Amino acid sequence: MSEEEQTPISNSDSCSKTSEKKSVEEKTIAENSEDKISADSKDIQHVDEINVHVVNSIKSFSDQQVWHLLKVLKYDDVDNLDELPPEVEFLGTRVHEITIEESLEIMKEAVDYHDNDPNISAEQYEEFNRYANEGVDPENEVDVFELKALAVLLRDHSPYPEVRAVCPPAMLDDPTIPIETFRAYFFALIWMIFAAGFNELFSHRLVTIAINTAVIQMFLYPMGTSWAKWIPCWGFTIKGKKYAINIEKPWTNKEQMFCTLIISICMSTFYSSSNILTQKIYYGSRVSFNYQFWFSLCIQFLGFGFAGILRKFVVYPAKAVWPTSLSTIALNNALLTPEDPNLKGLTRYQPCLHLIG
């Protein structure tokens, strides 16, 4: 043996290398944590900056301008200008930023886009046409403000009062709110299996019983809040990625909506169930399990395929308003919107609980 092979490695050298390795790992973990905290703080800071800018901008408006903005947004029940809805304050900020040229361009696009739109009133469409064809006098402050308010409404919000009633402007979204959490997937999976099985089973009975989305939403809220409050924040690792069964945040509106979407898609009965029953009972055919499974699967995916092909016409256009979706969003907002602690009298939940009881 050579002298190098015969020389043993001392314990002090081994401990030194181990400690160095640990220190490097700890430093890397600390740097990653700092980066994550820094990213989260930037998102929060961005939201705070938007809020401060919104408040400062709306205060520069006259009372007449604020009342006109409320009229455009169909807020007919506001009596006090000191407590304005967040979307009014936000759109007031955007009115400050938009130019007359941009506003007129938006009006021209709106005339083409909302042509033959049944959800737009004739009076409102006439207003689009007037601004697009005649323009506006830059010296007339009232007309300029009305033009900008309408343009901002089209660009940054929705021209439909029904949509505005349940959906805030997209730019007010908080990106730090979690959506695809373990608890959201867990509740979605459980309710999806139960609701789909229940509806399929009782759809073939003489007195049909069905669970709709609203019922599941009412159960999802207490289950989600209880999970967030009582389940420990443990986790498990799969292929190097850690998954937490609970997070140190309350049950959020986005998690509720995420679960609702999954459940509402999967809870309906199969399109092929009537065909299979007709073959069995009316025609006396013997259909195997394999036939039923593959026939049902093909029919379901055919429906999803048509939805994907036609998404340009039935999903993406803003004028493709689906009324049943609005009621679903409204119920989630009612369940998850926190109560104002300064209000006196009965809360929203107390009459509901009294009626249920």
MODARA-V7266 format. One line per field, one symbol per residue. phi: phi as a letter, one per 20 degrees, with the letter a starting at -180 (. if undefined). Layout:
phi: ???
This chain:
phi: .effffffeffffffffffffffffffffffffffffffffffffffffffffffffffeefffffffffffemeededdffcefgffffffffffefeffffffffffffffefmefedfffffffgffffeembefeeffffffffffffffedccfefffffdcfgffefefeffceeffffffffffffffffffffefeefefdbdeffffffefffffffffedffeebbdclndecefbcebffdfffffffffffffeeffffeffffffffeeemeedffffffffffffffffffffffeffddcffffeedgffffffffffffefffffefdnfeffffffffff
